[in-house]
Amino acid sequence: MIKLELKDVTHVYGARTPFEKTALRSVNIGFESGLVTGLIGHTGSGKSTLVQMLNGLIRPTKGTVLLDGKDIWEKPKEIRSVRFRVGLVMQYPEYQLFDETVGKDIGFALRNKGCDPETVKEKVSRAAECVGLSPALLSKSPFDLSGGQRRRVAIAGVLVMEPEVLVLDEPAAGLDPRGRAEILGYLRRYGESNGATVILVSHSMEDMAQYCDRVVVMRDGEIYASGTTEEIFSDSDRLIRAGMDVPEVMKIALELKQRGYPLDGKLYTVEGVRDAILRALGKGGNR
């Protein structure tokens, strides 16, 4: 089921000025409940503008943004309520931390919403657990934590609202491989356990291949391609034409195919290539 949808959305910055720039052109795209959708595109493709429209930070010049089939701008004075339902985590969110303890920082939005202290405490604990923060850290200053831990605090500060849609702009940027895997794994599990719509923006093709159910490719303010992860990554030439790269493991698989190895299957993940190589060597796969 489509949870969040853009219909014929166009956005122009600096309209009717010498600096006029069209960031999005007649974009039509829907994001489904319970799925992780990856959003990729080179710099200037329109990703950031699109992301900020999803919870009403930017209003379209033309077109409609629909949440559960209703125009989020139908009642502009109530746009704040949309932001509780569509959580947005911008790039490097740890720089936005400000409160004296981790627990208070995570619970800020709930207190701002008027929730009672017991509800805040319960939901803060749940959100912290969701991103792998131990209870002992809740009483510490967020500024005493490591960079990866601060990233978790910032993400928990959005998860605590239990958003129906979770939009994340490069949530694993700057983290080491283990940190990336943990953060992205937590986010995928949040979507699965809550039936939430998760939209993941990343320049990492490996992240797209590993964690997304669907992928949307943007180019010059338009939707260049959209489909399941397998559909998108099965056409490497199309990705390259869009100015994108392909996962490193996929490059290895393509090189092996050129050398005559009969590889097939999901050649865009480590597991998929491993199984394909084992099958080609006559040792079976999926083990």
Secondary structure, 3 states (H helix, E strand, C coil): CEEEEEEEEEEEECCCCCCCEEEEEEEEEEEECCCEEEEECCCCCCHHHHHHHCCCCCCCCEEEEEECCEECCCCHHHHHHHHHHEEEECCCHHHHCCCCCHHHHHCHHHHHHCCCHHHHHHHHHHHHHHCCCCHHHHHCCHHHCCHHHHHHHHHHHHHCCCCCEEEEECCCCCCCHHHHHHHHHHHHHHHHHHCCEEEEECCCHHHHHHHCCEEEEEECCEEEEEEEHHHHHCCHHHHHHCCCCCCHHHHHHHHHHHCCCCCCCCCCCHHHHHHHHHHHCCCCCCC
